[in-house]
């Protein structure tokens, strides 16, 4: 059966476009390291922040570089005592004009930080405020850009000796993610049929997959499909949300291949016992052609997002509710 809203050639071309700029992105990393920095801030809004946040986990686990994440809308109100002219900031906005992110970029610019931004459109307000900008256009995934820049920074700092091998493997990432979509599509259809009209859904994940889970529940199921969804981290699930699980409660769990995998497997054991509508998406189940096993945990977020995109496309097809419809977001004043 043909996959709905699936253009393999376009997906491959999008990923290859970003990878073709590997040298340019690594040069950005080299320039940053020559200039020097003392800490790293990740700051954006909504799904863009969730795209950045797994890198805080990776930086923290792989190095001693201080790293922190602050939503842009919060940053301009509270500030941050660790920010100085020696701070390196990563920001992202698909449009490049997200109000909160642009305001934070202006605030940061006044403090002399170095800003690296990832946007889809050229000549945006965020690009104008940034020291370095990569415009990915229709390229996906945006994380691809940061795997190369942040990975090279970590390598330059002596924290990622396998970076060159990792970056070479990334040439295979576009095809690997297409393969993930194909592997998961039948299960995505099953998921959509089983849950599309449920009154309440719980989504759970941990570690580097938690931002993916949080953003998917909020930015896709809630914003784009108007499906009532609660997201909760695997460790926090056992401190409240578990009491809402009944035999017919829809619960979806993303299982990491990283250091917090045991937390996810604990949740898996519970939901398999107490609900008949559990749906487990384990990153370890996906075949990733051309990707070395040692790098699979690093790529968990983009693997998960590739699989979840098939839920999005099939949900849209099943419900007839376009992923582009909004009642309020960028539609009314708020």
Beta strands, then each sheet from edge to edge (+ up, - down):
strand 1: 39-42
strand 2: 66-69
strand 3: 87-93
strand 4: 114-119
strand 5: 132-135
strand 6: 201-205
strand 7: 229-233
strand 8: 250-255
strand 9: 277-282
sheet 1: 2+ 1+ 3+ 4+ 5+
sheet 2: 7+ 6+ 8+ 9+
end
